[in-house]
Amino acid sequence: MMALNHPAIVNLVSKLRQIQFPIHSGCAGVCLISPECTGILQCPISAIETRQHRRPTCVKGNAPMNRRWRPVVFLCALVVSNTVMAAELSHTQIEDTWQDSSQKATNILSATDLAHARLWGLSETEWRRYKQLMQGIRGSISPATISPIEVLGIHARDDAERQRYAEVWARAMYEDAGRILAFQHAYDAATKRLYPNVSLIDISRLPGKTEVNNTFQPGDRLLFFARLDCPACDLLLNKLLKRIFEVSGIDIYLTDVDKGDDRAVRDWASNHQIDPDWVHSRRITLNHDGGALDKLTQGQGDVPSVLRRRGEDISRLLVSEL
């Protein structure tokens, strides 16, 4: 049943109320039910609006005219009710049919999909799930070459399913590796047969042997010039200390310490964790600069600087060589 407050019924009521039915001039309303217009009666229009309608006293001579209009009112209401219900039912059926058709179209695999599923050894259900997963995060972040087996394995719903896809993928990779090696062997044999006197690699174009890095030799002595408060000096010192056993020793010169201020030199050595044994064995010496850097570099030396003494020769080393 259609609700009495349905928009179509309410609209019909509004129009019927505008019809000027013949009534006695002394009647304030229209009654379509009884020739007796006195008292509280249930009028069809009032019933539709679900309320009681009190009629004033009406002249009895007009009652036959009211009875003549009553079938018309009910017939109109019945026609509108059936029309609206039929329209709603038709609309619902169309929506259901569209949803069913859409779902069936989604579930139907194309001939190409079926062929790909067979190549990968997957069922139609598995292939549908693979395509669905590729519509989400997997298709957004994974490379286009990811295989359906990997997708299904990554999104496995339980351990057993994950293990099954892992084994399928392991067998596929093992078999593919065998095919690749077999082809490589065939290629090598074909090359030897077709081009027996041609070398695949032109040895003459290969770069020569790289010279051995001989920045340090066991007899070398390093001269390191630094300041007390110098982060760059500290970094360079750490590099030198790591290679201290590649040379005979390191002579450290502090350029900003007054001559005779041995305490400042000792404090600096302690703060930089200079091993006292190295100092006692003269593997490391601590010195005041006293202008040594300017003399050795003709005034071109910057702090920090590293000089290498090899025999009678003294040369400056770049940081990149250390």
Residue pairs with C-beta under 8 A, 6 or more apart in sequence:
2 8
2 9
2 81
2 84
2 85
3 9
4 47
4 48
4 49
4 50
5 50
6 81
6 84
8 80
8 81
8 83
8 84
9 48
9 77
9 80
9 81
10 48
12 76
12 77
12 80
13 45
13 48
13 49
16 45
16 73
16 76
17 45
21 30
21 32
21 65
21 66
21 69
22 62
22 65
23 29
23 30
23 58
23 62
23 65
23 66
24 58
24 59
24 61
24 62
26 56
26 57
26 58
26 59
27 37
27 55
27 56
27 57
27 58
27 59
27 62
28 55
28 56
29 53
29 55
29 56
30 43
30 45
30 66
31 37
31 41
31 43
31 55
31 58
31 66
32 43
32 44
32 45
32 66
32 67
32 69
32 70
32 73
33 41
33 42
33 43
33 44
33 66
33 70
34 41
34 63
35 60
35 63
35 64
35 66
35 67
36 60
36 63
37 55
37 56
37 57
37 58
37 60
37 63
38 55
38 57
38 58
39 55
40 52
40 53
40 54
40 55
41 53
41 55
42 52
42 53
43 53
43 55
44 70
44 73
44 74
44 77
45 53
45 73
46 52
46 53
48 77
107 128
109 117
109 124
109 127
109 128
113 127
113 131
114 124
114 127
116 127
116 148
117 123
117 124
117 126
117 127
120 127
120 147
120 148
120 149
121 168
122 130
122 148
122 149
122 152
126 148
126 152
127 148
129 152
130 148
130 151
130 152
133 139
133 151
133 152
133 155
134 151
138 146
138 151
138 154
138 155
142 151
147 169
147 172
149 165
149 168
149 169
149 172
150 165
150 169
152 161
152 165
153 162
153 165
153 166
153 169
156 162
156 165
191 200
215 308
215 317
215 321
215 322
216 243
216 246
216 247
216 308
217 247
217 310
218 246
218 247
218 248
219 247
219 248
219 310
219 311
220 247
220 248
220 308
220 309
220 310
221 247
221 248
221 249
221 250
221 251
221 308
221 309
221 310
222 240
222 247
222 249
222 250
222 251
222 306
222 307
222 308
222 309
222 317
223 250
223 251
223 253
223 292
223 296
223 306
223 307
223 308
223 309
223 314
224 236
224 237
224 240
224 250
224 251
224 252
224 253
224 304
224 305
224 306
225 253
225 255
225 289
225 292
225 293
225 301
225 303
225 304
225 305
225 306
225 307
226 233
226 236
226 237
226 252
226 253
226 254
226 255
226 303
226 304
227 233
227 254
227 255
227 256
227 303
227 304
228 254
228 256
228 257
228 264
228 268
230 303
230 304
232 304
233 303
233 304
234 272
236 304
236 306
236 319
236 322
237 252
237 272
237 304
239 322
240 250
240 306
240 322
241 250
243 322
244 250
244 278
244 283
244 284
248 283
249 282
249 283
249 284
249 285
250 283
250 284
250 285
251 284
251 285
251 287
252 269
252 284
252 285
252 286
252 287
253 287
253 288
253 289
253 292
253 293
254 264
254 265
254 268
254 286
254 287
254 288
254 289
255 289
255 293
255 303
257 264
257 265
257 268
257 288
257 289
258 264
258 288
259 288
259 290
260 288
261 288
265 286
265 287
265 288
266 286
268 286
269 279
269 286
274 284
274 286
275 284
278 284
279 285
279 286
293 301
293 303
293 305
294 301
296 307
296 314
297 305
297 307
297 316
301 316
305 316
306 316
306 317
306 319
306 322
307 314
307 315
307 316
307 317
308 314
308 315
308 316
308 317
